[in-house]
Amino acid sequence: MDGQVEITKKQFPRHKLFSRELPTLMYGFGDTSPPLSESVDVLEDILIDYINNVCIQAAKVSGRRSKVTVDDFKFVLRKDPKKLARVEELIAMNKEIETARSLF
């Protein structure tokens, strides 16, 4: 393996992880209320596959380190400015929340 860590995609059983949130999002983006369950299932499959692929890419970027860092995810998303900006916005909000909690 010449120093490389092999990262493989795992198949996860489907547990309807996003079955409550996706119909609301779909309606917000113009779908009917309630959307077809088949549409929700397809979108959930696409979403889980995307999240899994981004995590695998971030793990590959991390290399031999034992942990995947936020910077690894930022590196993976560097070519998508909207997603990268959202990640940075969420990091900034998280810092604000932590600061506010420490004050009280």
C-alpha positions in Angstrom: 0.0 0.0 0.0 3.1 2.2 0.0 2.1 4.5 2.9 -1.5 5.2 1.7 -4.5 4.6 3.8 -7.3 2.9 1.9 -10.7 4.6 2.4 -13.7 2.7 1.1 -17.4 3.6 0.8 -19.6 1.8 3.3 -23.2 0.9 2.5 -25.5 2.1 5.2 -29.0 0.7 5.7 -31.6 3.2 4.9 -33.3 4.5 8.0 -35.1 7.5 6.6 -32.6 9.9 8.3 -34.1 13.0 6.7 -37.7 12.0 6.3 -39.0 14.9 8.4 -36.9 17.7 7.0 -36.8 16.9 3.3 -40.6 17.4 2.6 -40.5 20.9 4.2 -37.4 21.8 2.1 -38.9 20.4 -1.0 -42.1 22.4 -0.5 -40.0 25.5 0.2 -38.3 25.0 -3.2 -41.6 24.6 -5.1 -42.7 21.0 -4.7 -46.3 20.1 -3.7 -47.4 19.8 -0.1 -46.8 17.0 0.8 -44.4 15.8 -1.8 -44.6 12.2 -3.1 -42.8 9.8 -0.7 -40.9 8.4 -3.7 -39.5 11.9 -4.4 -38.4 12.2 -0.8 -36.8 8.8 -0.9 -34.9 9.6 -4.1 -33.7 13.0 -2.8 -32.7 11.3 0.5 -30.6 8.8 -1.4 -28.9 11.5 -3.4 -28.2 13.5 -0.2 -26.8 10.6 1.7 -24.6 9.7 -1.3 -23.3 13.3 -1.5 -22.5 13.5 2.2 -20.8 10.1 2.1 -18.7 11.2 -0.9 -17.7 14.5 0.7 -16.7 12.7 3.9 -14.6 10.1 1.9 -12.8 12.9 0.0 -12.1 14.8 3.3 -10.7 11.6 4.8 -8.5 11.1 1.8 -7.3 14.7 2.1 -6.5 14.1 5.8 -4.1 11.3 4.8 -2.4 9.6 7.6 -3.8 11.8 10.3 -6.2 10.0 12.7 -8.8 12.8 12.5 -10.6 14.6 9.7 -10.6 18.4 10.4 -12.8 21.2 9.3 -9.9 22.4 7.1 -10.1 19.1 5.2 -13.8 19.7 4.4 -13.0 23.3 3.4 -10.3 22.0 1.1 -12.8 19.5 -0.5 -15.4 22.3 -1.0 -12.8 24.9 -2.2 -14.1 24.7 -5.8 -17.7 25.4 -4.8 -17.8 29.0 -3.4 -21.4 28.9 -2.2 -20.9 25.8 -0.1 -17.5 27.0 1.2 -19.0 30.4 2.1 -21.8 28.6 4.0 -19.3 26.4 5.9 -17.3 29.5 6.9 -20.6 31.3 7.9 -21.6 28.3 10.1 -18.1 28.2 11.7 -18.3 32.0 12.5 -21.8 31.5 14.0 -20.6 28.6 16.1 -17.8 30.8 17.5 -20.3 33.6 18.3 -22.5 31.1 20.1 -19.6 29.7 22.1 -18.5 33.2 23.1 -22.0 34.1 24.2 -22.3 30.9 26.2 -19.0 31.6 28.0 -20.3 35.1 29.0 -23.3 33.6 30.9 
